[in-house]
Amino acid sequence: MENDSGSDQDDLSLACILRPDRPEAELRIFSICLDCESACFRSKDFDKRRTKKMEKRKKQVWSTDISLTSDLRGKQSVRATFRLSEGCIAAISIVATHLGIKQKSLFDHLVEDSQFLNSVASEVRNAKLEKEHRVQKTYVMSRNSLYSLEEVSRNFNASRDALVEYSVQRLLPIIEDERKKHEKRKEMLTEIRKHLDAGRKLLDQLNKDLGNDDPIYDKLGSVMAFYQNACGNMADFVEKGKIIEEFDPKLMRRILIRSGK
């Protein structure tokens, strides 16, 4: 049956082509026109939808590019100069050294807390720091951090230097913890050096008893070489940390402020 139906359709189409003046031919031609028009309409509608999707996608990509560019620019490093107390400068250096982080990262961490920065600004509103015992110091920080600092300073009429001084006070508990660790490190370094000396003596004894071509001597020699290098690195770290021994927390708590008029 399906073959007969298909054959009839083919015969009708052929008849329409050969005898377009017959009624069934006119009906067939009309049907074909409708099908073509519908197909054309669907094609145009599909093109419109595809065009809209492409435009939407372009806008999303463009928006993402703008956002990414803005974010990258915000992370760009810029230089900012402040007049800070010696205690404040020392605190920044101590924390950066002992925690093994860059001062830029430390600044960004202190300033990114906008809520804390606003509370500090409300305390030092319309106030000016005394200029005595202050040192001009330039630091590297992100563009976003500098923008936040200047915005809060402008909104509250607060000194940038005062904002930094008060923000750095948050580091005092960290410095106190690091001071205790530093003293403990010095004690342990003394014990490590004693242990290293004992290892050297043992290596010398192996050399006398077995010779320097013995596998045991060779393996212990490799361990001692690594140990000595590690001990030197530990000693350098403790030496750099000595700055914390001279730090006086009271210098950070004596921030003299006079009311602005």
CYANA upper distance limits for C-alpha pairs under 8 A (distance plus 0.5 A):
  1 MET  CA      5 SER  CA      6.73
  2 GLU  CA      6 GLY  CA      6.68
  3 ASN  CA      7 SER  CA      6.58
  4 ASP  CA      8 ASP  CA      6.65
  5 SER  CA      9 GLN  CA      6.78
  6 GLY  CA     10 ASP  CA      6.77
  7 SER  CA     11 ASP  CA      6.62
  8 ASP  CA     12 LEU  CA      6.56
  9 GLN  CA     13 SER  CA      6.65
 10 ASP  CA     14 LEU  CA      6.61
 11 ASP  CA     15 ALA  CA      6.52
 12 LEU  CA     16 CYS  CA      6.63
 12 LEU  CA     25 ALA  CA      8.15
 13 SER  CA     17 ILE  CA      6.91
 13 SER  CA     25 ALA  CA      8.38
 13 SER  CA     28 ARG  CA      8.03
 14 LEU  CA     18 LEU  CA      6.71
 15 ALA  CA     19 ARG  CA      6.04
 15 ALA  CA     20 PRO  CA      7.93
 15 ALA  CA     25 ALA  CA      7.45
 16 CYS  CA     20 PRO  CA      5.44
 16 CYS  CA     22 ARG  CA      8.11
 16 CYS  CA     24 GLU  CA      7.96
 16 CYS  CA     25 ALA  CA      4.84
 16 CYS  CA     26 GLU  CA      8.02
 16 CYS  CA     28 ARG  CA      7.49
 16 CYS  CA     29 ILE  CA      7.81
 17 ILE  CA     25 ALA  CA      8.23
 19 ARG  CA     25 ALA  CA      7.42
 20 PRO  CA     25 ALA  CA      5.67
 20 PRO  CA     26 GLU  CA      6.94
 21 ASP  CA     25 ALA  CA      7.10
 21 ASP  CA     26 GLU  CA      7.37
 22 ARG  CA     26 GLU  CA      6.96
 23 PRO  CA     27 LEU  CA      6.75
 24 GLU  CA     28 ARG  CA      6.53
 25 ALA  CA     29 ILE  CA      6.54
 26 GLU  CA     30 PHE  CA      6.58
 27 LEU  CA     31 SER  CA      6.65
 28 ARG  CA     32 ILE  CA      6.64
 29 ILE  CA     33 CYS  CA      6.67
 30 PHE  CA     34 LEU  CA      6.76
 31 SER  CA     35 ASP  CA      6.71
 32 ILE  CA     36 CYS  CA      6.66
 33 CYS  CA     37 GLU  CA      6.54
 34 LEU  CA     38 SER  CA      6.51
 35 ASP  CA     39 ALA  CA      6.55
 36 CYS  CA     40 CYS  CA      6.53
 37 GLU  CA     41 PHE  CA      6.59
 38 SER  CA     42 ARG  CA      6.63
 39 ALA  CA     43 SER  CA      6.58
 40 CYS  CA     44 LYS  CA      6.70
 41 PHE  CA     45 ASP  CA      6.57
 42 ARG  CA     46 PHE  CA      6.50
 43 SER  CA     47 ASP  CA      6.66
 44 LYS  CA     48 LYS  CA      6.68
 45 ASP  CA     49 ARG  CA      6.76
 46 PHE  CA     50 ARG  CA      6.57
 47 ASP  CA     51 THR  CA      6.49
 48 LYS  CA     52 LYS  CA      6.65
 49 ARG  CA     53 LYS  CA      6.68
 50 ARG  CA     54 MET  CA      6.66
 51 THR  CA     55 GLU  CA      6.65
 52 LYS  CA     56 LYS  CA      6.54
 53 LYS  CA     57 ARG  CA      6.51
 54 MET  CA     58 LYS  CA      6.60
 55 GLU  CA     59 LYS  CA      6.73
 56 LYS  CA     60 GLN  CA      6.73
 57 ARG  CA     61 VAL  CA      6.65
 58 LYS  CA     62 TRP  CA      6.46
 59 LYS  CA     63 SER  CA      6.44
 60 GLN  CA     64 THR  CA      6.56
 61 VAL  CA     65 ASP  CA      6.58
 62 TRP  CA     66 ILE  CA      6.72
 63 SER  CA     67 SER  CA      6.66
 64 THR  CA     68 LEU  CA      6.49
 65 ASP  CA     69 THR  CA      6.49
 66 ILE  CA     70 SER  CA      6.59
 67 SER  CA     71 ASP  CA      6.61
 68 LEU  CA     72 LEU  CA      6.61
 69 THR  CA     73 ARG  CA      6.63
 70 SER  CA     74 GLY  CA      6.65
 71 ASP  CA     75 LYS  CA      7.02
 72 LEU  CA     76 GLN  CA      7.03
 73 ARG  CA    143 ARG  CA      7.73
 74 GLY  CA    142 SER  CA      7.05
 74 GLY  CA    143 ARG  CA      5.47
 74 GLY  CA    144 ASN  CA      5.27
 75 LYS  CA    142 SER  CA      5.57
 75 LYS  CA    143 ARG  CA      6.39
 75 LYS  CA    144 ASN  CA      6.94
 76 GLN  CA    142 SER  CA      5.94
 76 GLN  CA    143 ARG  CA      6.17
 77 SER  CA    140 VAL  CA      6.72
 77 SER  CA    141 MET  CA      5.97
 77 SER  CA    142 SER  CA      5.11
 77 SER  CA    143 ARG  CA      6.58
 78 VAL  CA    140 VAL  CA      6.11
 78 VAL  CA    141 MET  CA      6.08
 78 VAL  CA    142 SER  CA      6.39
 78 VAL  CA    143 ARG  CA      6.37
 78 VAL  CA    146 LEU  CA      8.50
 79 ARG  CA    138 THR  CA      7.01
 79 ARG  CA    139 TYR  CA      6.17
 79 ARG  CA    140 VAL  CA      5.13
 79 ARG  CA    141 MET  CA      6.85
 80 ALA  CA    138 THR  CA      6.01
 80 ALA  CA    139 TYR  CA      6.03
 80 ALA  CA    140 VAL  CA      6.95
 80 ALA  CA    141 MET  CA      7.80
 80 ALA  CA    146 LEU  CA      8.06
 81 THR  CA    136 GLN  CA      7.28
 81 THR  CA    137 LYS  CA      6.05
 81 THR  CA    138 THR  CA      4.62
 81 THR  CA    139 TYR  CA      6.83
 82 PHE  CA    136 GLN  CA      6.16
 82 PHE  CA    137 LYS  CA      5.93
 82 PHE  CA    138 THR  CA      6.79
 82 PHE  CA    160 ARG  CA      8.02
 82 PHE  CA    161 ASP  CA      6.28
 83 ARG  CA    134 ARG  CA      6.20
 83 ARG  CA    135 VAL  CA      5.70
 83 ARG  CA    136 GLN  CA      4.85
 83 ARG  CA    137 LYS  CA      6.65
 83 ARG  CA    161 ASP  CA      6.57
 84 LEU  CA     88 CYS  CA      6.77
 84 LEU  CA     89 ILE  CA      7.17
 84 LEU  CA    134 ARG  CA      5.58
 84 LEU  CA    135 VAL  CA      5.89
 84 LEU  CA    136 GLN  CA      6.98
 84 LEU  CA    137 LYS  CA      7.52
 84 LEU  CA    161 ASP  CA      6.82
 84 LEU  CA    165 GLU  CA      7.42
 85 SER  CA     89 ILE  CA      6.97
 85 SER  CA    133 HIS  CA      6.72
 85 SER  CA    134 ARG  CA      5.06
 85 SER  CA    135 VAL  CA      6.66
 85 SER  CA    165 GLU  CA      8.29
 85 SER  CA    251 LEU  CA      8.37
 85 SER  CA    252 MET  CA      8.27
 86 GLU  CA     90 ALA  CA      6.57
 86 GLU  CA    133 HIS  CA      7.82
 86 GLU  CA    134 ARG  CA      7.09
 86 GLU  CA    135 VAL  CA      7.23
 86 GLU  CA    251 LEU  CA      8.19
 87 GLY  CA     91 ALA  CA      6.55
 87 GLY  CA    247 PHE  CA      7.78
 87 GLY  CA    248 ASP  CA      7.73
 87 GLY  CA    249 PRO  CA      7.91
 87 GLY  CA    251 LEU  CA      5.64
 87 GLY  CA    252 MET  CA      5.88
 88 CYS  CA     92 ILE  CA      6.88
 88 CYS  CA    165 GLU  CA      6.70
 88 CYS  CA    168 VAL  CA      7.12
 88 CYS  CA    169 GLN  CA      8.40
 88 CYS  CA    251 LEU  CA      8.36
 88 CYS  CA    252 MET  CA      6.64
 89 ILE  CA     93 SER  CA      6.87
 90 ALA  CA     94 ILE  CA      6.50
 90 ALA  CA    243 ILE  CA      8.50
 90 ALA  CA    247 PHE  CA      7.58
 91 ALA  CA     95 VAL  CA      6.70
 91 ALA  CA    168 VAL  CA      7.78
 91 ALA  CA    171 LEU  CA      7.72
 91 ALA  CA    172 LEU  CA      8.13
 91 ALA  CA    175 ILE  CA      7.95
 91 ALA  CA    247 PHE  CA      8.23
 92 ILE  CA     96 ALA  CA      6.67
 92 ILE  CA    103 GLN  CA      7.51
 92 ILE  CA    106 LEU  CA      8.29
 92 ILE  CA    168 VAL  CA      7.68
 93 SER  CA     97 THR  CA      6.54
 93 SER  CA    103 GLN  CA      7.83
 94 ILE  CA     98 HIS  CA      6.52
 94 ILE  CA    175 ILE  CA      7.79
 94 ILE  CA    241 GLY  CA      7.82
 94 ILE  CA    243 ILE  CA      7.21
 94 ILE  CA    244 ILE  CA      6.70
 95 VAL  CA     99 LEU  CA      6.31
 95 VAL  CA    100 GLY  CA      8.49
 95 VAL  CA    171 LEU  CA      7.90
 95 VAL  CA    174 ILE  CA      7.90
 95 VAL  CA    175 ILE  CA      7.01
 96 ALA  CA    100 GLY  CA      6.19
 96 ALA  CA    101 ILE  CA      5.48
 96 ALA  CA    102 LYS  CA      6.34
 96 ALA  CA    103 GLN  CA      6.21
 96 ALA  CA    106 LEU  CA      7.48
 97 THR  CA    101 ILE  CA      7.26
 97 THR  CA    240 LYS  CA      7.97
 97 THR  CA    241 GLY  CA      7.49
 98 HIS  CA    178 GLU  CA      7.56
 98 HIS  CA    241 GLY  CA      6.92
101 ILE  CA    105 SER  CA      7.26
101 ILE  CA    106 LEU  CA      7.66
102 LYS  CA    106 LEU  CA      6.97
103 GLN  CA    107 PHE  CA      6.65
103 GLN  CA    139 TYR  CA      8.24
103 GLN  CA    140 VAL  CA      7.96
103 GLN  CA    141 MET  CA      8.48
104 LYS  CA    108 ASP  CA      6.73
104 LYS  CA    139 TYR  CA      7.87
104 LYS  CA    140 VAL  CA      5.96
104 LYS  CA    141 MET  CA      5.24
104 LYS  CA    142 SER  CA      7.64
105 SER  CA    109 HIS  CA      6.67
105 SER  CA    141 MET  CA      7.95
106 LEU  CA    110 LEU  CA      6.82
107 PHE  CA    111 VAL  CA      6.67
107 PHE  CA    141 MET  CA      6.82
107 PHE  CA    145 SER  CA      8.10
108 ASP  CA    112 GLU  CA      6.30
108 ASP  CA    141 MET  CA      7.06
108 ASP  CA    142 SER  CA      7.22
108 ASP  CA    145 SER  CA      6.16
109 HIS  CA    113 ASP  CA      7.79
110 LEU  CA    167 SER  CA      6.79
110 LEU  CA    168 VAL  CA      7.81
111 VAL  CA    117 LEU  CA      7.25
111 VAL  CA    145 SER  CA      6.40
111 VAL  CA    148 SER  CA      7.70
111 VAL  CA    149 LEU  CA      7.24
111 VAL  CA    167 SER  CA      8.11
112 GLU  CA    145 SER  CA      6.94
112 GLU  CA    148 SER  CA      8.09
113 ASP  CA    117 LEU  CA      6.78
114 SER  CA    118 ASN  CA      6.51
114 SER  CA    148 SER  CA      8.12
115 GLN  CA    119 SER  CA      6.87
116 PHE  CA    120 VAL  CA      6.72
117 LEU  CA    121 ALA  CA      6.60
117 LEU  CA    149 LEU  CA      8.50
117 LEU  CA    152 VAL  CA      7.82
117 LEU  CA    163 LEU  CA      7.69
117 LEU  CA    167 SER  CA      7.83
118 ASN  CA    122 SER  CA      6.75
118 ASN  CA    152 VAL  CA      7.06
119 SER  CA    123 GLU  CA      7.19
120 VAL  CA    124 VAL  CA      7.07
120 VAL  CA    163 LEU  CA      7.05
120 VAL  CA    166 TYR  CA      7.36
120 VAL  CA    167 SER  CA      8.11
121 ALA  CA    125 ARG  CA      6.26
121 ALA  CA    152 VAL  CA      7.46
121 ALA  CA    153 SER  CA      7.50
121 ALA  CA    156 PHE  CA      6.54
121 ALA  CA    158 ALA  CA      6.31
121 ALA  CA    163 LEU  CA      6.95
122 SER  CA    156 PHE  CA      7.08
122 SER  CA    158 ALA  CA      8.43
124 VAL  CA    128 LYS  CA      8.37
124 VAL  CA    158 ALA  CA      6.36
124 VAL  CA    159 SER  CA      8.03
124 VAL  CA    162 ALA  CA      7.55
124 VAL  CA    163 LEU  CA      8.26
125 ARG  CA    156 PHE  CA      6.18
125 ARG  CA    157 ASN  CA      6.22
125 ARG  CA    158 ALA  CA      5.31
125 ARG  CA    159 SER  CA      8.41
126 ASN  CA    156 PHE  CA      8.11
126 ASN  CA    157 ASN  CA      6.12
126 ASN  CA    158 ALA  CA      6.27
126 ASN  CA    159 SER  CA      8.45
126 ASN  CA    259 SER  CA      7.05
126 ASN  CA    260 GLY  CA      5.85
126 ASN  CA    261 LYS  CA      8.27
127 ALA  CA    158 ALA  CA      7.09
127 ALA  CA    159 SER  CA      7.65
127 ALA  CA    257 ILE  CA      6.96
127 ALA  CA    258 ARG  CA      6.43
127 ALA  CA    259 SER  CA      5.05
127 ALA  CA    260 GLY  CA      5.30
128 LYS  CA    158 ALA  CA      8.37
128 LYS  CA    159 SER  CA      6.95
128 LYS  CA    162 ALA  CA      8.12
128 LYS  CA    257 ILE  CA      6.29
128 LYS  CA    258 ARG  CA      6.12
128 LYS  CA    259 SER  CA      6.77
128 LYS  CA    260 GLY  CA      6.43
129 LEU  CA    159 SER  CA      8.25
129 LEU  CA    161 ASP  CA      8.19
129 LEU  CA    162 ALA  CA      7.11
129 LEU  CA    255 ILE  CA      8.04
129 LEU  CA    256 LEU  CA      6.63
129 LEU  CA    257 ILE  CA      5.23
129 LEU  CA    258 ARG  CA      6.88
130 GLU  CA    256 LEU  CA      6.37
130 GLU  CA    257 ILE  CA      6.52
130 GLU  CA    258 ARG  CA      7.38
141 MET  CA    145 SER  CA      7.06
141 MET  CA    146 LEU  CA      7.29
142 SER  CA    146 LEU  CA      6.91
143 ARG  CA    147 TYR  CA      6.59
144 ASN  CA    148 SER  CA      6.66
145 SER  CA    149 LEU  CA      6.66
146 LEU  CA    150 GLU  CA      6.61
147 TYR  CA    151 GLU  CA      6.48
148 SER  CA    152 VAL  CA      6.70
149 LEU  CA    153 SER  CA      6.60
149 LEU  CA    160 ARG  CA      7.39
149 LEU  CA    163 LEU  CA      8.36
150 GLU  CA    154 ARG  CA      6.51
150 GLU  CA    160 ARG  CA      7.46
151 GLU  CA    155 ASN  CA      6.58
152 VAL  CA    156 PHE  CA      6.54
152 VAL  CA    157 ASN  CA      8.45
152 VAL  CA    158 ALA  CA      8.04
153 SER  CA    157 ASN  CA      5.95
153 SER  CA    158 ALA  CA      5.14
153 SER  CA    159 SER  CA      6.49
153 SER  CA    160 ARG  CA      6.35
153 SER  CA    163 LEU  CA      8.22
154 ARG  CA    158 ALA  CA      7.25
158 ALA  CA    162 ALA  CA      7.78
158 ALA  CA    163 LEU  CA      7.79
159 SER  CA    163 LEU  CA      6.84
160 ARG  CA    164 VAL  CA      6.79
161 ASP  CA    165 GLU  CA      6.65
162 ALA  CA    166 TYR  CA      6.62
163 LEU  CA    167 SER  CA      6.51
164 VAL  CA    168 VAL  CA      6.55
165 GLU  CA    169 GLN  CA      7.10
165 GLU  CA    252 MET  CA      8.29
165 GLU  CA    255 ILE  CA      8.45
166 TYR  CA    170 ARG  CA      7.95
167 SER  CA    171 LEU  CA      8.49
168 VAL  CA    172 LEU  CA      8.16
169 GLN  CA    252 MET  CA      7.15
169 GLN  CA    253 ARG  CA      8.32
171 LEU  CA    175 ILE  CA      6.72
172 LEU  CA    176 GLU  CA      6.70
172 LEU  CA    249 PRO  CA      7.61
173 PRO  CA    177 ASP  CA      6.82
174 ILE  CA    178 GLU  CA      6.65
175 ILE  CA    179 ARG  CA      6.51
175 ILE  CA    244 ILE  CA      8.19
176 GLU  CA    180 LYS  CA      7.06
177 ASP  CA    181 LYS  CA      6.88
178 GLU  CA    182 HIS  CA      6.42
179 ARG  CA    183 GLU  CA      6.96
179 ARG  CA    244 ILE  CA      6.75
179 ARG  CA    245 GLU  CA      7.67
180 LYS  CA    184 LYS  CA      6.89
181 LYS  CA    185 ARG  CA      6.50
182 HIS  CA    186 LYS  CA      6.82
182 HIS  CA    238 VAL  CA      7.57
182 HIS  CA    241 GLY  CA      7.48
182 HIS  CA    242 LYS  CA      8.49
183 GLU  CA    187 GLU  CA      7.00
184 LYS  CA    188 MET  CA      6.70
185 ARG  CA    189 LEU  CA      6.42
185 ARG  CA    238 VAL  CA      7.52
186 LYS  CA    190 THR  CA      6.96
186 LYS  CA    238 VAL  CA      7.29
187 GLU  CA    191 GLU  CA      7.22
188 MET  CA    192 ILE  CA      6.59
189 LEU  CA    193 ARG  CA      6.64
189 LEU  CA    231 CYS  CA      8.45
189 LEU  CA    234 MET  CA      7.98
189 LEU  CA    235 ALA  CA      7.62
190 THR  CA    194 LYS  CA      6.94
191 GLU  CA    195 HIS  CA      6.74
192 ILE  CA    196 LEU  CA      6.61
192 ILE  CA    231 CYS  CA      7.90
193 ARG  CA    197 ASP  CA      6.71
193 ARG  CA    231 CYS  CA      7.82
194 LYS  CA    198 ALA  CA      6.80
195 HIS  CA    199 GLY  CA      6.80
196 LEU  CA    200 ARG  CA      6.84
196 LEU  CA    224 MET  CA      8.18
196 LEU  CA    227 TYR  CA      7.80
196 LEU  CA    228 GLN  CA      7.57
197 ASP  CA    201 LYS  CA      6.84
198 ALA  CA    202 LEU  CA      6.77
199 GLY  CA    203 LEU  CA      6.67
199 GLY  CA    224 MET  CA      7.44
200 ARG  CA    204 ASP  CA      6.75
200 ARG  CA    224 MET  CA      7.70
201 LYS  CA    205 GLN  CA      6.74
202 LEU  CA    206 LEU  CA      6.79
203 LEU  CA    207 ASN  CA      6.80
203 LEU  CA    217 TYR  CA      7.22
203 LEU  CA    220 LEU  CA      7.37
203 LEU  CA    221 GLY  CA      7.27
204 ASP  CA    208 LYS  CA      6.89
205 GLN  CA    209 ASP  CA      6.69
206 LEU  CA    210 LEU  CA      6.03
206 LEU  CA    211 GLY  CA      7.24
206 LEU  CA    212 ASN  CA      8.32
206 LEU  CA    216 ILE  CA      8.48
206 LEU  CA    217 TYR  CA      6.44
207 ASN  CA    211 GLY  CA      4.88
207 ASN  CA    212 ASN  CA      5.68
207 ASN  CA    217 TYR  CA      7.09
210 LEU  CA    214 ASP  CA      6.49
210 LEU  CA    217 TYR  CA      7.95
211 GLY  CA    217 TYR  CA      7.88
212 ASN  CA    217 TYR  CA      6.51
212 ASN  CA    218 ASP  CA      7.33
213 ASP  CA    217 TYR  CA      7.62
213 ASP  CA    218 ASP  CA      7.35
214 ASP  CA    218 ASP  CA      6.71
215 PRO  CA    219 LYS  CA      6.64
216 ILE  CA    220 LEU  CA      6.68
217 TYR  CA    221 GLY  CA      6.39
218 ASP  CA    222 SER  CA      6.87
219 LYS  CA    223 VAL  CA      6.94
220 LEU  CA    224 MET  CA      6.60
221 GLY  CA    225 ALA  CA      6.68
222 SER  CA    226 PHE  CA      6.90
223 VAL  CA    227 TYR  CA      6.55
224 MET  CA    228 GLN  CA      6.46
225 ALA  CA    229 ASN  CA      6.85
226 PHE  CA    230 ALA  CA      6.71
227 TYR  CA    231 CYS  CA      6.59
228 GLN  CA    232 GLY  CA      6.77
229 ASN  CA    233 ASN  CA      6.96
230 ALA  CA    234 MET  CA      6.78
231 CYS  CA    235 ALA  CA      6.68
232 GLY  CA    236 ASP  CA      6.77
233 ASN  CA    237 PHE  CA      6.81
234 MET  CA    238 VAL  CA      6.81
235 ALA  CA    239 GLU  CA      6.62
236 ASP  CA    240 LYS  CA      6.74
237 PHE  CA    241 GLY  CA      6.81
238 VAL  CA    242 LYS  CA      7.11
241 GLY  CA    245 GLU  CA      8.41
242 LYS  CA    246 GLU  CA      7.95
243 ILE  CA    247 PHE  CA      7.22
248 ASP  CA    252 MET  CA      8.24
249 PRO  CA    253 ARG  CA      7.29
250 LYS  CA    254 ARG  CA      6.72
251 LEU  CA    255 ILE  CA      8.17
